[in-house]
């Protein structure tokens, strides 16, 4: 089993591998990343926030999504950055090929 950390770019992994997707997020502005689509060959295992190492207010941290490759195929992951008022501010997409 491999553990792959990436930004929103296409990757190829094996069945059972873990994919960690890192996206910048500034929670002080009331925006956060959420999944809008995860292909059925992938399982979302964990979502966590890693705070900024900058102690000043407004420092950008990272939202980390952890997926496990469940079965072979090419599967999409779509995420949206939204303000809590439900307006879309940004999007990120990638494709995971499980070989």
N, C-alpha and C positions, 0 to 999 in steps of 0.2 A: 504494500500500500504506500503510495506517494502522497505527499502533502504539498500542494501547489498554491503559492500566494501570488496574486496578480491584481492588476487594475482591470478595467473593463475592456479586455481584449480576448479574442478567440483563443482557446487552448484545446489540446488533445490530451486526454488522460485515459487511464485504464479503469475497469470495473473495480469498485472498492476504494478508489482514490478519493482524497478530500481536496476540494477547491476552496480557497479562501479569497474572497473578493473584497478589496480595500477601496473605499470611496471617501473623499474628504467631506466633512460635515461640520457646520458651524451651528451648534444647538442654541447659541445665544440669540440667533436671529429667527428662531422658531421654525427652522426648516429641518426636515429629516428624510433620509432615504427609506423606501419601502419596496418590497417586491410587488410587481404587477403581473409577472408571468414567470413560471418555472416549469421547464419541460418535464414530462412525466418520467424520464429516465434519471432524473436528479432528485435528491431529497434535501430540503433545507434543514440543517441540523442545529444551527445556532445563529443568532444575531447579537452583536455586542458593540458597544461604543468604547473607543480608546481615546481618552482625553488628550488634549494638546499638552506638550511639555512646557509650553509658554504659560507662565502663571498669570499673565495679564488677561483681563476680560476680553472676550471675543476671539480667543485663540481657536483655530480650526483643529478639530480632532479627526478621527476616522470612524466610519461605520464599517464594521466587518461582518460579512455574510459568509457562513460556512455551509458548503454543499457537499453531499456525498454522491459519487457516480454509482448509480444502482444497476443500470443495464446499458448494453451497447446501443449506439445510435448518435444522432446529432440533435442536441437539445438546446433550446433558447433559454436565456435568462434576461428578463427585462425588469429594470428598476426605475422608480421615479423619485425625484426629490420634490417633496411637497411642503408647503406651509401647512401648519395645522388646520388652517381654514379650508384645506382640501384643494388648493390650487396647485397645478403642476408647475414647478420652477425649472426643472432640469430632468434629463433622462439619461440612462446608461444601458447599453445592450451588449451582449456577448453571446457567443455560441460555444458550447462544450461538445466536443466529439469524444465519445467513449469507445475505445477500440478493444 
